[in-house]
Amino acid sequence: MNQLPKLKDFNAPEGYFDRLPDQIMAKSRAKKSHSWIRYAAAAVVVIGLTITWQADLFTPTYHQLTMEEIANLYIESNIWTTEDILSMADDPNGILDQIINEEMPLSEDLWFEDELNWF
């Protein structure tokens, strides 16, 4: 503790406390002159919201889904299973054949008759 420098006593400048109330009052008066900006900003927000409400800018637009899109939503959300879909179809075998044709290539394109008789 002895190695720390000793601080001098603080003395206020001459007449500081006499001028202090006047300085505080001057600063508080300056802030009141800009209070109209808050009211103007609030009025702009209210007017903007009123205009957008009257112009129906917040009205959502709805997209009409097709039956296929609705079915895909039910399938993807796991509400409908494969058996449910096939039981609702008029021709379940046709649906299965279509899926197989879309997902698996035809074997005729992969093999030629000459290659089948290689032995």
N, C-alpha and C positions, 0 to 999 in steps of 0.2 A: 504494500500500500504506500509505502514511503517513496517508491519509485515513480508513482503517478504524478503528473504535474498538478499543481494546485490551481484551481479556477478562481478567477477574480469574482468579486461580488458583482451581481448584475445591478446596474443603475438605469432607470428609465430616462429617456431623453428629456430635456427641459421642456415642460409644458405639454408632455405627451397625454396625460390624463385629462388636461383641460380641453384639448382638441379632439379627443376620442369620440365623445357623443356626437359632435358635428359631422365627423367622418362617417360614422355608422348611419346617421340619418340621411346623408347624401347618397350613400350606396343603396339604401332601401328605396329612396325615391326614384333612382335610376331604373331599378328593376320593374317598377310599376308602369313605366311608360311603354313597355313591350307586352303588357298583358293582353292587348287586343289581338295579338297574333294567335294566341291559343283559341280565342273565340272564333276567329276567322278560319282556322284549321278545322275546328269542330263543325262549323257551318258547311265547309266544303265537303267533309265526309258525309254529313247528313244529306246534303243535296245530291251527291254522287250516288249514294245508296237509294235514294228516292227515285232518281232517274232510271237506274238499272232495274229497280223493282217494277216501275211503271212500264218499262219497255220489254218486260219479260225476258231479260237476258239470263236469268238464273233458272229458267224453265228447262228441265232436262228433256232431251229428245230420246225417244224410245225406238229401238230397232226391232222390227217384227221378225222373229225367228222362224225359219222353215221347220217343217216336221223333222227333217233329217238332222238339223242342228239341235233341236230339242231332244231327239233320241240320243244323239252323241253326248249331250250334257248329262242325261240320265245314266248312260253307260259309264262315262268318265267319273261320275260321282259314286259309282258302285251301288246305285239304287236298283238298276236292272242288271240281271245276269244274262249269260249267253242263252240259257234255257228259256228265260222270259222272252227274249227277243225272238227266238225261233218259234216259240209257242204262239206268238202274235202274227207271225208271217203266214201268208197264204201258201207259199211254196218254200218251206225251209230247206229242202234239198237244193233248190236253185240258188238260194243265198249261200249255202256252203260251197257249192260249185264255183260261184263267182269269187268267193274269198280265196279259194284254192288257186284259181286261175290268176288272180291278181298277185298273190304272194309267192307262188312257185312257178318257175319257168317250165315251159313244155319240154318234155324229154326228147321229143322229135328233133328239136333244134340242136340238141347237144350231140346226137349220134347220127352218123350216116350209115346206110345199109352196108357199105363196103367195109366199114370198121367193125361191124358186128360179126362178120365172117373172117376173122383174122387167123383162125386156126385151121 
